[in-house]
Amino acid sequence: MAVRYELLKQCKQSGARLGRLHTPHGVIETPIFMPVGTLATVKTMSPEELKEMDAQIILSNTYHLFIRPGHEIVKEAGGLHKFMNWDRPILTDSGGFQVFSLGDLRKITEEGVQFRSHLSGEKLFLSPEKAMEIQNALGADIIMAFDECPPYPAEYEYVKNSTERTYRWLKRCKEAHGRPEDQALFGIVQGGEYRELREESARQLVDLDLPGYAVGGLSVGEPHEMMFEILGYTTPLLPKDKPRYLMGVGSPEALIEGAILGIDMFDCVLPTRIARNGTTMTSEGRLVVRNAKFTRDFGPLDPNCDCYTCRNYSRAYLRHLIKADETFGLRLTTYHNLYFLLNLMHQVRQAIMEDRLLDFRDEFMMKYYGTLN
Ligand SMILES: Nc1nc2cc3nc(NCCc4ccc(C(=O)O)cc4)[nH]c3cc2c(=O)[nH]1
């Protein structure tokens, strides 16, 4: 089996669980946050730094690597692990979301999606078969089905047709998957904001008995409460003995709430993207270190953080680097933001172990957001 999930403990206070995900490139402790390395690099971080902060799995993107440098190049290099010198697990997203959010969308048909590259404008085509060919070439441990992520909001009829086609595409992915022995194909539950479509999608995917299930079509601009409400009735439909992956979610509050609702895996570009404009996540909430008020603040970014950035540099120094657009500044804020979320998930796992995740949530929310919700 390419990937095997081991349920270690069900939290007594919530729907959260402690688990271990065994993959060909190592074991992942869940619930887990996955740093995003879209172009075969987690921007400004080295693999050694990612290991130092205990990143156990990273994400990369079919769409981007298909466009540049091309999946054949990566395959000739020996696959993505070798190409980027990362010997721990990798998950690749299928391109479904990226085509709809990045490429200049041409046309969706039963066959697949015609679009223009956001780089060269060249006409390209992605289909379930093509997405499998690319991901089989990249060699990630976990690969995602080619799906359509419907926009929010979207009419019931549109979402119904899209979700039914996404299911037909998933069956084609399963058929076309060339490496089931060492790459686990996860399905993606869709259905928009419509409960009966979500329930139907979950039922169909579970019948395919896949090694893992993602909840897609969320974190696309819908209200926070709606995302949690959808998770509330979708996650329980997924098998307890398989990992559940909420795509594109990465704020501290959403990671904790998602874990409480039974989600095991998260990914988001948020921490790395906001770091590059000097916005950081600290134990006392968001802190925009480029702000003038930190000009003479010689204390650590986060007094409660023991990461490399917080142990060695001051807010004044970080502000100076970010203002001067010094690359080292981006590296230091990125390192801290990733460390913050990875450490948050470590504390979440600890809280599940001690059956006190709801208490942990309240304590965290008070410190980070200054409110209980
Ligand atoms: N295959 C597939 N992939 C997905 C990726 C997603 N990513 C999101 N949300 C990301 C939201 C997002 C985007 C940008 C930033 C930032 O720049 O900070 C933060 C969050 N929702 C997503 C849904 C899907 C989906 O259904 N199917």
The ligand as an SDF file (V2000), in Angstrom:
LIG
                    3D

 27 30  0  0  0  0  0  0  0  0999 V2000
   -7.6300   20.2570   -6.7390 N   0  0  0  0  0  0  0  0  0  0  0  0
   -8.1530   21.1920   -5.9170 C   0  0  0  0  0  0  0  0  0  0  0  0
   -7.3300   22.0620   -5.2960 N   0  0  0  0  0  0  0  0  0  0  0  0
   -7.8690   23.0410   -4.4990 C   0  0  0  0  0  0  0  0  0  0  0  0
   -7.0180   24.0160   -3.9400 C   0  0  0  0  0  0  0  0  0  0  0  0
   -7.5770   25.0250   -3.1580 C   0  0  0  0  0  0  0  0  0  0  0  0
   -7.0100   26.1230   -2.5790 N   0  0  0  0  0  0  0  0  0  0  0  0
   -8.0510   26.7830   -2.0090 C   0  0  0  0  0  0  0  0  0  0  0  0
   -7.9520   27.9480   -1.3810 N   0  0  0  0  0  0  0  0  0  0  0  0
   -6.7180   28.7020   -1.3610 C   0  0  0  0  0  0  0  0  0  0  0  0
   -7.1360   30.0390   -0.8570 C   0  0  0  0  0  0  0  0  0  0  0  0
   -6.0020   30.9800   -0.7680 C   0  0  0  0  0  0  0  0  0  0  0  0
   -5.4290   31.5190   -1.9260 C   0  0  0  0  0  0  0  0  0  0  0  0
   -4.3870   32.4570   -1.8030 C   0  0  0  0  0  0  0  0  0  0  0  0
   -3.9650   32.8330   -0.5290 C   0  0  0  0  0  0  0  0  0  0  0  0
   -2.8930   33.8550   -0.3800 C   0  0  0  0  0  0  0  0  0  0  0  0
   -2.3590   34.3060   -1.4300 O   0  0  0  0  0  0  0  0  0  0  0  0
   -2.5730   34.1830    0.7870 O   0  0  0  0  0  0  0  0  0  0  0  0
   -4.5500   32.2830    0.6230 C   0  0  0  0  0  0  0  0  0  0  0  0
   -5.5740   31.3490    0.5000 C   0  0  0  0  0  0  0  0  0  0  0  0
   -9.2340   26.1540   -2.1820 N   0  0  0  0  0  0  0  0  0  0  0  0
   -8.9760   25.0510   -2.9180 C   0  0  0  0  0  0  0  0  0  0  0  0
   -9.8210   24.0870   -3.4490 C   0  0  0  0  0  0  0  0  0  0  0  0
   -9.2700   23.0840   -4.2670 C   0  0  0  0  0  0  0  0  0  0  0  0
  -10.1050   22.1000   -4.9190 C   0  0  0  0  0  0  0  0  0  0  0  0
  -11.3440   22.0870   -4.7700 O   0  0  0  0  0  0  0  0  0  0  0  0
   -9.5110   21.2000   -5.7370 N   0  0  0  0  0  0  0  0  0  0  0  0
  1  2  1  0
  2  3  2  0
  2 27  1  0
  3  4  1  0
  4  5  1  0
  4 24  2  0
  5  6  2  0
  6  7  1  0
  6 22  1  0
  7  8  2  0
  8  9  1  0
  8 21  1  0
  9 10  1  0
 10 11  1  0
 11 12  1  0
 12 13  1  0
 12 20  2  0
 13 14  2  0
 14 15  1  0
 15 16  1  0
 15 19  2  0
 16 17  2  0
 16 18  1  0
 19 20  1  0
 21 22  1  0
 22 23  2  0
 23 24  1  0
 24 25  1  0
 25 26  2  0
 25 27  1  0
M  END
$$$$
